Amino acid sequence: MMKQIRLFCNAGMSTSMLVKKMEESAAQRGIEVEIKAYPLNDLSAKMEEAEILLLGPQVGYEEKRVRGLAEPKGIAVGVIPMVDYGMMNGAKVLDYALALK
């Protein structure tokens, strides 16, 4: 079954690059995922379509609030580790996301 992963950050620009690297890693490993990036302001509108929500490190301070909204709906939440985000390590971020659910 295809996993639905959504990334949220301030504006979505650098996170979009990370999404591409995560998709490449998933394709190489035969993992079916749909990954999209949005600005944090779109959280309430886009949260329902996800199984896993990842927050960029720059909005990690929102983790508690997002967990309160998402976890009652069965949606896993995590903050992307700063090192993996900075290095744009799509494989590690994908592994992190999949380990949440």
Rosetta blueprint (number, residue, H / E / L):
1 M L
2 M L
3 K E
4 Q E
5 I E
6 R E
7 L E
8 F E
9 C E
10 N L
11 A L
12 G L
13 M H
14 S H
15 T H
16 S H
17 M H
18 L H
19 V H
20 K H
21 K H
22 M H
23 E H
24 E H
25 S H
26 A H
27 A H
28 Q H
29 R H
30 G L
31 I L
32 E L
33 V E
34 E E
35 I E
36 K E
37 A E
38 Y E
39 P E
40 L H
41 N H
42 D H
43 L H
44 S H
45 A H
46 K H
47 M H
48 E H
49 E H
50 A L
51 E L
52 I E
53 L E
54 L E
55 L E
56 G L
57 P H
58 Q H
59 V H
60 G H
61 Y H
62 E H
63 E H
64 K H
65 R H
66 V H
67 R H
68 G H
69 L H
70 A H
71 E H
72 P H
73 K H
74 G L
75 I L
76 A E
77 V E
78 G E
79 V E
80 I L
81 P L
82 M H
83 V H
84 D H
85 Y H
86 G H
87 M L
88 M L
89 N L
90 G H
91 A H
92 K H
93 V H
94 L H
95 D H
96 Y H
97 A H
98 L H
99 A H
100 L H
101 K L
